[in-house]
Amino acid sequence: MSDTIYGPADFYAISLPNGDVDDVVRQAVLDLLGSDAVTVVDLLVVRKDADGNVDAGELAEGVLPGVDELGDTGAQLASEEDVATVADLLEPGSAALVAVIEHTWARSLVEALGEVGAEVVIAERIPAEIVNASAAELD
């Protein structure tokens, strides 16, 4: 087992309306990979063709041009079971970008909490759409 303390991670499956990763999303992924606030632990594209056949590829296999490799985090978290679940949600002829993102910024906090025996008792993700809608109501 690794001595590295990891921060919490989130799993995302993001539908791609045209079945492909467009330039805007590609650039956002590249920007994310260059961020110190998070570590992209796993990143792949799941595609379902018109006949319902599923193909999934890690970005290191060239699925997303401009991203060669993520490096070895020691914590690849998107499983074959996850891919199957995402594929079940896809319509034929569509695709999804699957990302597991570790909150690198929280590593020292996780380590400090562990040292004093503290535990997170509630952690809840609030989707960006809800945060943005709430903020818009305040303006």
C-alpha positions, 0 to 999 in steps of 0.5 A, spaced: 500 500 500 502 507 498 504 511 503 501 517 499 495 520 502 490 522 497 484 527 497 477 525 496 475 524 489 469 525 484 467 520 478 464 524 473 460 521 466 459 527 462 455 525 455 458 528 449 452 530 444 455 529 438 459 523 440 466 526 440 470 530 444 470 537 441 475 543 441 472 546 447 472 540 452 479 538 449 482 545 451 478 544 458 481 537 459 488 540 458 487 546 462 485 541 468 491 536 467 495 542 468 492 544 475 495 543 481 488 543 485 486 537 482 489 530 479 486 527 474 486 520 476 483 516 470 480 519 464 477 515 458 471 516 453 466 511 452 462 510 445 456 506 443 456 505 436 449 505 432 449 497 433 450 498 440 457 496 440 461 499 446 468 501 446 472 505 451 479 507 451 484 511 456 486 517 453 493 514 454 491 510 448 490 516 444 482 517 444 483 525 446 488 528 441 493 532 445 493 528 451 498 523 451 498 520 458 496 521 465 502 518 469 501 513 474 497 515 480 497 508 483 489 509 484 486 508 477 479 508 479 474 507 473 473 500 473 470 495 467 463 495 471 463 503 471 464 503 464 458 498 463 454 502 467 456 508 463 455 504 457 448 502 459 446 510 459 448 511 452 444 512 446 446 508 440 451 513 436 453 517 442 459 517 447 461 520 454 467 522 457 469 519 464 473 522 469 475 521 476 478 527 479 482 527 486 482 533 490 489 534 490 488 541 494 485 536 500 491 532 501 494 536 507 487 536 510 486 529 510 493 527 513 491 532 518 484 530 520 487 523 520 493 525 525 488 527 530 482 522 529 477 527 526 472 524 521 468 527 515 461 526 517 458 529 511 460 530 504 455 532 499 457 534 492 452 540 490 452 540 482 455 547 479 448 548 475 445 549 482 450 553 485 450 558 479 442 558 479 443 560 487 448 565 485 444 568 480 438 569 484 443 573 489 445 578 483 
